[in-house]
Amino acid sequence: MTVPSEIKAAGGGKGKGLFASEMIKKGSLVMSLNAGNVGIFKDGATWRKFVATLPRETACNFIEWCWIQEIIPEEGNEDDIRNGLTIFCAFDESSLMNAAWGYGEEAN
């Protein structure tokens, strides 16, 4: 995370959540793929093989911490392994970060 945050109960039976511990200026970067906290897989077979090595409960959590994203190559970074369709997995508290959409609430 690139902003001060804390993990605490989300309330309402939602489990744990990640909360900013101070106001965040609109447009601020809150997570970075350059912080060494994200695993990178370039194909589904490699990702599945890795998940299969994990204990069952860890594998279930790990799956929730992953997302697929297409990274557009930036000038000067054409050789970045993250370019193109990539599976990312968060290995820090950012795995608890989500949006408020779907609950009739606005992100705050």
TORSE-555779 format. One record per atom (N, C-alpha, C): residue number from 0; atom name; x, y, z. Coordinates in Angstrom, 2 decimals. Example, Ala and Ser with C-alpha at 12.3 -4.5 7.8 and 13.67 -1.06 7.14 Angstrom:
<r i="0" at="N" px="13.19" py="-5.69" pz="7.80"/>
<r i="0" at="CA" px="12.30" py="-4.50" pz="7.80"/>
<r i="0" at="C" px="13.20" py="-3.30" pz="7.80"/>
<r i="1" at="N" px="12.85" py="-2.25" pz="7.08"/>
<r i="1" at="CA" px="13.67" py="-1.06" pz="7.14"/>
<r i="1" at="C" px="12.90" py="0.03" pz="7.87"/>
% end
This chain:
<r i="0" at="N" px="0.84" py="-1.17" pz="0.00"/>
<r i="0" at="CA" px="0.00" py="0.00" pz="0.00"/>
<r i="0" at="C" px="0.89" py="1.24" pz="0.00"/>
<r i="1" at="N" px="0.43" py="2.26" pz="-0.66"/>
<r i="1" at="CA" px="1.21" py="3.49" pz="-0.73"/>
<r i="1" at="C" px="0.60" py="4.59" pz="0.14"/>
<r i="2" at="N" px="-0.47" py="4.24" pz="0.88"/>
<r i="2" at="CA" px="-1.10" py="5.19" pz="1.80"/>
<r i="2" at="C" px="-1.21" py="4.52" pz="3.17"/>
<r i="3" at="N" px="-1.24" py="5.31" pz="4.25"/>
<r i="3" at="CA" px="-1.41" py="4.71" pz="5.58"/>
<r i="3" at="C" px="-2.75" py="3.98" pz="5.68"/>
<r i="4" at="N" px="-2.71" py="2.76" pz="6.20"/>
<r i="4" at="CA" px="-3.94" py="1.97" pz="6.27"/>
<r i="4" at="C" px="-3.88" py="1.04" pz="7.46"/>
<r i="5" at="N" px="-5.05" py="0.47" pz="7.79"/>
<r i="5" at="CA" px="-5.11" py="-0.50" pz="8.88"/>
<r i="5" at="C" px="-6.14" py="-1.57" pz="8.53"/>
<r i="6" at="N" px="-5.90" py="-2.77" pz="9.06"/>
<r i="6" at="CA" px="-6.81" py="-3.89" pz="8.87"/>
<r i="6" at="C" px="-7.66" py="-4.00" pz="10.13"/>
<r i="7" at="N" px="-8.98" py="-4.04" pz="9.95"/>
<r i="7" at="CA" px="-9.86" py="-4.19" pz="11.10"/>
<r i="7" at="C" px="-11.17" py="-4.83" pz="10.65"/>
<r i="8" at="N" px="-12.01" py="-5.17" pz="11.60"/>
<r i="8" at="CA" px="-13.30" py="-5.79" pz="11.28"/>
<r i="8" at="C" px="-14.13" py="-4.83" pz="10.42"/>
<r i="9" at="N" px="-14.72" py="-5.35" pz="9.36"/>
<r i="9" at="CA" px="-15.50" py="-4.52" pz="8.45"/>
<r i="9" at="C" px="-16.92" py="-4.31" pz="8.98"/>
<r i="10" at="N" px="-17.36" py="-5.13" pz="9.93"/>
<r i="10" at="CA" px="-18.70" py="-4.99" pz="10.50"/>
<r i="10" at="C" px="-19.76" py="-5.64" pz="9.63"/>
<r i="11" at="N" px="-20.91" py="-5.84" pz="10.20"/>
<r i="11" at="CA" px="-22.02" py="-6.41" pz="9.44"/>
<r i="11" at="C" px="-21.76" py="-7.81" pz="8.92"/>
<r i="12" at="N" px="-20.94" py="-8.59" pz="9.61"/>
<r i="12" at="CA" px="-20.65" py="-9.94" pz="9.17"/>
<r i="12" at="C" px="-19.79" py="-10.03" pz="7.92"/>
<r i="13" at="N" px="-19.10" py="-8.96" pz="7.57"/>
<r i="13" at="CA" px="-18.30" py="-8.93" pz="6.34"/>
<r i="13" at="C" px="-16.88" py="-9.41" pz="6.54"/>
<r i="14" at="N" px="-16.44" py="-9.68" pz="7.75"/>
<r i="14" at="CA" px="-15.06" py="-10.12" pz="7.98"/>
<r i="14" at="C" px="-14.11" py="-8.95" pz="8.09"/>
<r i="15" at="N" px="-12.84" py="-9.19" pz="7.72"/>
<r i="15" at="CA" px="-11.82" py="-8.14" pz="7.81"/>
<r i="15" at="C" px="-11.87" py="-7.23" pz="6.58"/>
<r i="16" at="N" px="-11.42" py="-6.02" pz="6.78"/>
<r i="16" at="CA" px="-11.34" py="-5.07" pz="5.68"/>
<r i="16" at="C" px="-10.13" py="-4.18" pz="5.82"/>
<r i="17" at="N" px="-9.78" py="-3.52" pz="4.77"/>
<r i="17" at="CA" px="-8.66" py="-2.59" pz="4.74"/>
<r i="17" at="C" px="-9.22" py="-1.19" pz="4.73"/>
<r i="18" at="N" px="-8.79" py="-0.37" pz="5.67"/>
<r i="18" at="CA" px="-9.32" py="0.98" pz="5.82"/>
<r i="18" at="C" px="-8.18" py="1.98" pz="5.84"/>
<r i="19" at="N" px="-8.37" py="3.10" pz="5.16"/>
<r i="19" at="CA" px="-7.39" py="4.17" pz="5.19"/>
<r i="19" at="C" px="-7.35" py="4.73" pz="6.61"/>
<r i="20" at="N" px="-6.17" py="5.00" pz="7.12"/>
<r i="20" at="CA" px="-6.05" py="5.55" pz="8.47"/>
<r i="20" at="C" px="-5.95" py="7.08" pz="8.46"/>
<r i="21" at="N" px="-5.98" py="7.65" pz="7.27"/>
<r i="21" at="CA" px="-6.07" py="9.10" pz="7.12"/>
<r i="21" at="C" px="-6.69" py="9.40" pz="5.76"/>
<r i="22" at="N" px="-7.12" py="10.62" pz="5.56"/>
<r i="22" at="CA" px="-7.79" py="10.99" pz="4.31"/>
<r i="22" at="C" px="-6.84" py="10.77" pz="3.13"/>
<r i="23" at="N" px="-7.43" py="10.35" pz="2.01"/>
<r i="23" at="CA" px="-6.67" py="10.13" pz="0.79"/>
<r i="23" at="C" px="-7.12" py="11.17" pz="-0.23"/>
<r i="24" at="N" px="-6.18" py="11.91" pz="-0.75"/>
<r i="24" at="CA" px="-6.49" py="12.93" pz="-1.75"/>
<r i="24" at="C" px="-6.98" py="12.25" pz="-3.03"/>
<r i="25" at="N" px="-8.05" py="12.77" pz="-3.61"/>
<r i="25" at="CA" px="-8.61" py="12.23" pz="-4.84"/>
<r i="25" at="C" px="-7.51" py="12.13" pz="-5.90"/>
<r i="26" at="N" px="-7.45" py="10.97" pz="-6.55"/>
<r i="26" at="CA" px="-6.47" py="10.74" pz="-7.60"/>
<r i="26" at="C" px="-5.14" py="10.18" pz="-7.10"/>
<r i="27" at="N" px="-5.02" py="9.99" pz="-5.78"/>
<r i="27" at="CA" px="-3.78" py="9.46" pz="-5.22"/>
<r i="27" at="C" px="-3.61" py="7.98" pz="-5.56"/>
<r i="28" at="N" px="-2.38" py="7.57" pz="-5.75"/>
<r i="28" at="CA" px="-2.05" py="6.17" pz="-5.96"/>
<r i="28" at="C" px="-2.13" py="5.47" pz="-4.61"/>
<r i="29" at="N" px="-2.94" py="4.41" pz="-4.51"/>
<r i="29" at="CA" px="-3.08" py="3.71" pz="-3.24"/>
<r i="29" at="C" px="-2.41" py="2.34" pz="-3.25"/>
<r i="30" at="N" px="-2.12" py="1.82" pz="-4.43"/>
<r i="30" at="CA" px="-1.43" py="0.54" pz="-4.57"/>
<r i="30" at="C" px="-0.54" py="0.60" pz="-5.79"/>
<r i="31" at="N" px="0.61" py="-0.03" pz="-5.69"/>
<r i="31" at="CA" px="1.54" py="-0.02" pz="-6.81"/>
<r i="31" at="C" px="1.95" py="-1.44" pz="-7.17"/>
<r i="32" at="N" px="2.01" py="-1.72" pz="-8.45"/>
<r i="32" at="CA" px="2.51" py="-3.01" pz="-8.92"/>
<r i="32" at="C" px="4.04" py="-3.06" pz="-8.91"/>
<r i="33" at="N" px="4.66" py="-1.98" pz="-8.48"/>
<r i="33" at="CA" px="6.12" py="-1.89" pz="-8.46"/>
<r i="33" at="C" px="6.70" py="-2.02" pz="-7.06"/>
<r i="34" at="N" px="5.90" py="-2.41" pz="-6.08"/>
<r i="34" at="CA" px="6.35" py="-2.43" pz="-4.69"/>
<r i="34" at="C" px="6.86" py="-3.79" pz="-4.24"/>
<r i="35" at="N" px="6.94" py="-4.76" pz="-5.14"/>
<r i="35" at="CA" px="7.42" py="-6.08" pz="-4.77"/>
<r i="35" at="C" px="6.43" py="-6.91" pz="-3.97"/>
<r i="36" at="N" px="5.18" py="-6.51" pz="-4.00"/>
<r i="36" at="CA" px="4.14" py="-7.18" pz="-3.21"/>
<r i="36" at="C" px="3.15" py="-7.96" pz="-4.07"/>
<r i="37" at="N" px="3.46" py="-8.12" pz="-5.35"/>
<r i="37" at="CA" px="2.51" py="-8.74" pz="-6.28"/>
<r i="37" at="C" px="3.20" py="-9.87" pz="-7.04"/>
<r i="38" at="N" px="2.56" py="-11.06" pz="-7.00"/>
<r i="38" at="CA" px="3.04" py="-12.17" pz="-7.81"/>
<r i="38" at="C" px="2.53" py="-12.04" pz="-9.23"/>
<r i="39" at="N" px="3.29" py="-12.52" pz="-10.19"/>
<r i="39" at="CA" px="2.95" py="-12.37" pz="-11.60"/>
<r i="39" at="C" px="2.99" py="-13.73" pz="-12.28"/>
<r i="40" at="N" px="1.92" py="-14.06" pz="-12.98"/>
<r i="40" at="CA" px="1.84" py="-15.29" pz="-13.77"/>
<r i="40" at="C" px="1.41" py="-14.90" pz="-15.18"/>
<r i="41" at="N" px="2.09" py="-15.40" pz="-16.17"/>
<r i="41" at="CA" px="1.77" py="-15.04" pz="-17.55"/>
<r i="41" at="C" px="0.82" py="-16.02" pz="-18.23"/>
<r i="42" at="N" px="0.56" py="-17.17" pz="-17.60"/>
<r i="42" at="CA" px="-0.40" py="-18.10" pz="-18.21"/>
<r i="42" at="C" px="-1.12" py="-18.87" pz="-17.12"/>
<r i="43" at="N" px="-2.33" py="-19.30" pz="-17.44"/>
<r i="43" at="CA" px="-3.17" py="-19.99" pz="-16.48"/>
<r i="43" at="C" px="-2.60" py="-21.31" pz="-16.00"/>
<r i="44" at="N" px="-1.91" py="-22.04" pz="-16.87"/>
<r i="44" at="CA" px="-1.35" py="-23.34" pz="-16.49"/>
<r i="44" at="C" px="-0.32" py="-23.19" pz="-15.37"/>
<r i="45" at="N" px="0.55" py="-22.21" pz="-15.48"/>
<r i="45" at="CA" px="1.56" py="-21.97" pz="-14.45"/>
<r i="45" at="C" px="0.90" py="-21.56" pz="-13.13"/>
<r i="46" at="N" px="-0.10" py="-20.70" pz="-13.23"/>
<r i="46" at="CA" px="-0.84" py="-20.27" pz="-12.04"/>
<r i="46" at="C" px="-1.51" py="-21.46" pz="-11.36"/>
<r i="47" at="N" px="-2.21" py="-22.30" pz="-12.13"/>
<r i="47" at="CA" px="-2.89" py="-23.47" pz="-11.57"/>
<r i="47" at="C" px="-1.90" py="-24.44" pz="-10.93"/>
<r i="48" at="N" px="-0.75" py="-24.64" pz="-11.56"/>
<r i="48" at="CA" px="0.27" py="-25.54" pz="-11.02"/>
<r i="48" at="C" px="0.75" py="-25.01" pz="-9.66"/>
<r i="49" at="N" px="0.95" py="-23.70" pz="-9.57"/>
<r i="49" at="CA" px="1.37" py="-23.12" pz="-8.29"/>
<r i="49" at="C" px="0.29" py="-23.28" pz="-7.24"/>
<r i="50" at="N" px="-0.96" py="-22.97" pz="-7.57"/>
<r i="50" at="CA" px="-2.07" py="-23.08" pz="-6.62"/>
<r i="50" at="C" px="-2.18" py="-24.51" pz="-6.09"/>
<r i="51" at="N" px="-1.95" py="-25.49" pz="-6.94"/>
<r i="51" at="CA" px="-2.06" py="-26.90" pz="-6.55"/>
<r i="51" at="C" px="-1.01" py="-27.29" pz="-5.52"/>
<r i="52" at="N" px="0.06" py="-26.52" pz="-5.37"/>
<r i="52" at="CA" px="1.10" py="-26.84" pz="-4.38"/>
<r i="52" at="C" px="0.77" py="-26.30" pz="-3.00"/>
<r i="53" at="N" px="-0.24" py="-25.45" pz="-2.91"/>
<r i="53" at="CA" px="-0.57" py="-24.81" pz="-1.64"/>
<r i="53" at="C" px="-1.51" py="-25.67" pz="-0.81"/>
<r i="54" at="N" px="-1.43" py="-25.55" pz="0.53"/>
<r i="54" at="CA" px="-2.44" py="-26.20" pz="1.36"/>
<r i="54" at="C" px="-3.83" py="-25.67" pz="0.98"/>
<r i="55" at="N" px="-4.85" py="-26.49" pz="1.16"/>
<r i="55" at="CA" px="-6.20" py="-26.17" pz="0.68"/>
<r i="55" at="C" px="-6.69" py="-24.78" pz="1.12"/>
<r i="56" at="N" px="-6.61" py="-24.46" pz="2.42"/>
<r i="56" at="CA" px="-7.11" py="-23.17" pz="2.89"/>
<r i="56" at="C" px="-6.31" py="-22.02" pz="2.31"/>
<r i="57" at="N" px="-5.00" py="-22.19" pz="2.23"/>
<r i="57" at="CA" px="-4.15" py="-21.15" pz="1.64"/>
<r i="57" at="C" px="-4.50" py="-20.95" pz="0.18"/>
<r i="58" at="N" px="-4.73" py="-22.06" pz="-0.54"/>
<r i="58" at="CA" px="-5.10" py="-21.97" pz="-1.97"/>
<r i="58" at="C" px="-6.40" py="-21.20" pz="-2.14"/>
<r i="59" at="N" px="-7.37" py="-21.46" pz="-1.28"/>
<r i="59" at="CA" px="-8.66" py="-20.74" pz="-1.38"/>
<r i="59" at="C" px="-8.45" py="-19.24" pz="-1.17"/>
<r i="60" at="N" px="-7.66" py="-18.87" pz="-0.17"/>
<r i="60" at="CA" px="-7.36" py="-17.45" pz="0.06"/>
<r i="60" at="C" px="-6.59" py="-16.87" pz="-1.12"/>
<r i="61" at="N" px="-5.60" py="-17.59" pz="-1.58"/>
<r i="61" at="CA" px="-4.76" py="-17.12" pz="-2.67"/>
<r i="61" at="C" px="-5.60" py="-16.80" pz="-3.92"/>
<r i="62" at="N" px="-6.55" py="-17.67" pz="-4.24"/>
<r i="62" at="CA" px="-7.41" py="-17.45" pz="-5.41"/>
<r i="62" at="C" px="-8.15" py="-16.12" pz="-5.28"/>
<r i="63" at="N" px="-8.59" py="-15.80" pz="-4.06"/>
<r i="63" at="CA" px="-9.30" py="-14.53" pz="-3.85"/>
<r i="63" at="C" px="-8.40" py="-13.33" pz="-3.99"/>
<r i="64" at="N" px="-7.10" py="-13.51" pz="-3.83"/>
<r i="64" at="CA" px="-6.14" py="-12.40" pz="-3.89"/>
<r i="64" at="C" px="-5.64" py="-12.13" pz="-5.30"/>
<r i="65" at="N" px="-6.13" py="-12.88" pz="-6.29"/>
<r i="65" at="CA" px="-5.63" py="-12.76" pz="-7.66"/>
<r i="65" at="C" px="-6.63" py="-12.06" pz="-8.56"/>
<r i="66" at="N" px="-6.11" py="-11.43" pz="-9.59"/>
<r i="66" at="CA" px="-6.94" py="-10.82" pz="-10.61"/>
<r i="66" at="C" px="-6.20" py="-10.84" pz="-11.94"/>
<r i="67" at="N" px="-6.97" py="-10.72" pz="-13.01"/>
<r i="67" at="CA" px="-6.39" py="-10.69" pz="-14.36"/>
<r i="67" at="C" px="-6.50" py="-9.26" pz="-14.87"/>
<r i="68" at="N" px="-5.42" py="-8.78" pz="-15.45"/>
<r i="68" at="CA" px="-5.39" py="-7.41" pz="-15.94"/>
<r i="68" at="C" px="-4.54" py="-7.34" pz="-17.19"/>
<r i="69" at="N" px="-4.97" py="-6.54" pz="-18.14"/>
<r i="69" at="CA" px="-4.16" py="-6.32" pz="-19.33"/>
<r i="69" at="C" px="-3.40" py="-5.02" pz="-19.17"/>
<r i="70" at="N" px="-2.08" py="-5.11" pz="-19.20"/>
<r i="70" at="CA" px="-1.22" py="-3.94" pz="-19.04"/>
<r i="70" at="C" px="-0.76" py="-3.50" pz="-20.43"/>
<r i="71" at="N" px="-1.03" py="-2.27" pz="-20.75"/>
<r i="71" at="CA" px="-0.61" py="-1.70" pz="-22.03"/>
<r i="71" at="C" px="0.86" py="-1.28" pz="-21.90"/>
<r i="72" at="N" px="1.73" py="-1.76" pz="-22.79"/>
<r i="72" at="CA" px="3.15" py="-1.39" pz="-22.71"/>
<r i="72" at="C" px="3.34" py="0.12" pz="-22.80"/>
<r i="73" at="N" px="4.18" py="0.64" pz="-21.92"/>
<r i="73" at="CA" px="4.52" py="2.05" pz="-21.95"/>
<r i="73" at="C" px="5.84" py="2.24" pz="-22.68"/>
<r i="74" at="N" px="6.00" py="3.40" pz="-23.29"/>
<r i="74" at="CA" px="7.23" py="3.68" pz="-24.01"/>
<r i="74" at="C" px="8.43" py="3.55" pz="-23.06"/>
<r i="75" at="N" px="9.40" py="2.79" pz="-23.47"/>
<r i="75" at="CA" px="10.59" py="2.56" pz="-22.65"/>
<r i="75" at="C" px="10.46" py="1.32" pz="-21.78"/>
<r i="76" at="N" px="9.26" py="0.78" pz="-21.67"/>
<r i="76" at="CA" px="9.03" py="-0.42" pz="-20.85"/>
<r i="76" at="C" px="8.44" py="-1.56" pz="-21.67"/>
<r i="77" at="N" px="8.79" py="-1.62" pz="-22.93"/>
<r i="77" at="CA" px="8.22" py="-2.63" pz="-23.82"/>
<r i="77" at="C" px="8.56" py="-4.05" pz="-23.39"/>
<r i="78" at="N" px="9.66" py="-4.24" pz="-22.64"/>
<r i="78" at="CA" px="10.09" py="-5.58" pz="-22.24"/>
<r i="78" at="C" px="9.59" py="-5.98" pz="-20.85"/>
<r i="79" at="N" px="8.75" py="-5.17" pz="-20.23"/>
<r i="79" at="CA" px="8.24" py="-5.47" pz="-18.89"/>
<r i="79" at="C" px="7.41" py="-6.75" pz="-18.93"/>
<r i="80" at="N" px="7.72" py="-7.71" pz="-18.06"/>
<r i="80" at="CA" px="7.02" py="-9.00" pz="-18.05"/>
<r i="80" at="C" px="5.52" py="-8.83" pz="-17.79"/>
<r i="81" at="N" px="5.14" py="-7.73" pz="-17.15"/>
<r i="81" at="CA" px="3.72" py="-7.51" pz="-16.83"/>
<r i="81" at="C" px="2.90" py="-7.08" pz="-18.04"/>
<r i="82" at="N" px="3.54" py="-6.69" pz="-19.12"/>
<r i="82" at="CA" px="2.81" py="-6.23" pz="-20.30"/>
<r i="82" at="C" px="1.90" py="-7.32" pz="-20.84"/>
<r i="83" at="N" px="0.76" py="-6.90" pz="-21.37"/>
<r i="83" at="CA" px="-0.20" py="-7.84" pz="-21.93"/>
<r i="83" at="C" px="-1.09" py="-8.42" pz="-20.85"/>
<r i="84" at="N" px="-1.79" py="-9.48" pz="-21.19"/>
<r i="84" at="CA" px="-2.70" py="-10.14" pz="-20.27"/>
<r i="84" at="C" px="-1.88" py="-10.88" pz="-19.20"/>
<r i="85" at="N" px="-2.12" py="-10.54" pz="-17.93"/>
<r i="85" at="CA" px="-1.31" py="-11.05" pz="-16.84"/>
<r i="85" at="C" px="-2.19" py="-11.40" pz="-15.65"/>
<r i="86" at="N" px="-1.83" py="-12.46" pz="-14.93"/>
<r i="86" at="CA" px="-2.49" py="-12.80" pz="-13.68"/>
<r i="86" at="C" px="-1.63" py="-12.23" pz="-12.56"/>
<r i="87" at="N" px="-2.23" py="-11.36" pz="-11.74"/>
<r i="87" at="CA" px="-1.54" py="-10.76" pz="-10.61"/>
<r i="87" at="C" px="-2.12" py="-11.34" pz="-9.32"/>
<r i="88" at="N" px="-1.28" py="-11.46" pz="-8.29"/>
<r i="88" at="CA" px="-1.71" py="-11.94" pz="-6.98"/>
<r i="88" at="C" px="-1.09" py="-11.05" pz="-5.92"/>
<r i="89" at="N" px="-1.93" py="-10.44" pz="-5.08"/>
<r i="89" at="CA" px="-1.44" py="-9.56" pz="-4.02"/>
<r i="89" at="C" px="-0.96" py="-10.37" pz="-2.84"/>
<r i="90" at="N" px="0.24" py="-10.04" pz="-2.35"/>
<r i="90" at="CA" px="0.82" py="-10.73" pz="-1.20"/>
<r i="90" at="C" px="0.93" py="-9.81" pz="0.02"/>
<r i="91" at="N" px="0.09" py="-8.81" pz="0.09"/>
<r i="91" at="CA" px="0.09" py="-7.91" pz="1.24"/>
<r i="91" at="C" px="-1.34" py="-7.53" pz="1.58"/>
<r i="92" at="N" px="-1.50" py="-6.53" pz="2.42"/>
<r i="92" at="CA" px="-2.83" py="-6.13" pz="2.86"/>
<r i="92" at="C" px="-3.71" py="-5.60" pz="1.73"/>
<r i="93" at="N" px="-3.14" py="-5.30" pz="0.59"/>
<r i="93" at="CA" px="-3.97" py="-4.82" pz="-0.54"/>
<r i="93" at="C" px="-4.94" py="-5.90" pz="-1.01"/>
<r i="94" at="N" px="-4.70" py="-7.16" pz="-0.61"/>
<r i="94" at="CA" px="-5.64" py="-8.22" pz="-0.96"/>
<r i="94" at="C" px="-7.00" py="-8.00" pz="-0.31"/>
<r i="95" at="N" px="-7.07" py="-7.17" pz="0.72"/>
<r i="95" at="CA" px="-8.33" py="-6.87" pz="1.40"/>
<r i="95" at="C" px="-9.03" py="-5.65" pz="0.81"/>
<r i="96" at="N" px="-8.42" py="-5.02" pz="-0.18"/>
<r i="96" at="CA" px="-8.98" py="-3.80" pz="-0.77"/>
<r i="96" at="C" px="-10.05" py="-4.15" pz="-1.80"/>
<r i="97" at="N" px="-11.15" py="-3.45" pz="-1.74"/>
<r i="97" at="CA" px="-12.19" py="-3.63" pz="-2.74"/>
<r i="97" at="C" px="-12.97" py="-2.34" pz="-2.89"/>
<r i="98" at="N" px="-13.93" py="-2.35" pz="-3.76"/>
<r i="98" at="CA" px="-14.79" py="-1.18" pz="-3.96"/>
<r i="98" at="C" px="-16.09" py="-1.41" pz="-3.22"/>
<r i="99" at="N" px="-16.83" py="-0.36" pz="-2.97"/>
<r i="99" at="CA" px="-18.10" py="-0.47" pz="-2.25"/>
<r i="99" at="C" px="-19.25" py="-0.78" pz="-3.18"/>
<r i="100" at="N" px="-19.00" py="-0.86" pz="-4.49"/>
<r i="100" at="CA" px="-20.10" py="-1.10" pz="-5.42"/>
<r i="100" at="C" px="-20.76" py="-2.44" pz="-5.12"/>
<r i="101" at="N" px="-22.03" py="-2.50" pz="-5.38"/>
<r i="101" at="CA" px="-22.78" py="-3.73" pz="-5.18"/>
<r i="101" at="C" px="-23.45" py="-3.80" pz="-3.82"/>
<r i="102" at="N" px="-23.14" py="-2.88" pz="-2.94"/>
<r i="102" at="CA" px="-23.74" py="-2.87" pz="-1.62"/>
<r i="102" at="C" px="-24.61" py="-1.64" pz="-1.39"/>
<r i="103" at="N" px="-24.87" py="-0.89" pz="-2.46"/>
<r i="103" at="CA" px="-25.66" py="0.33" pz="-2.34"/>
<r i="103" at="C" px="-24.93" py="1.43" pz="-1.62"/>
<r i="104" at="N" px="-23.60" py="1.33" pz="-1.59"/>
<r i="104" at="CA" px="-22.77" py="2.33" pz="-0.92"/>
<r i="104" at="C" px="-21.79" py="2.92" pz="-1.92"/>
<r i="105" at="N" px="-21.33" py="4.12" pz="-1.62"/>
<r i="105" at="CA" px="-20.27" py="4.71" pz="-2.43"/>
<r i="105" at="C" px="-18.95" py="4.49" pz="-1.74"/>
<r i="106" at="N" px="-17.89" py="4.34" pz="-2.53"/>
<r i="106" at="CA" px="-16.56" py="4.23" pz="-1.94"/>
<r i="106" at="C" px="-16.28" py="5.50" pz="-1.16"/>
<r i="107" at="N" px="-15.57" py="5.38" pz="-0.05"/>
<r i="107" at="CA" px="-15.28" py="6.57" pz="0.76"/>
<r i="107" at="C" px="-13.81" py="6.69" pz="0.99"/>
% end
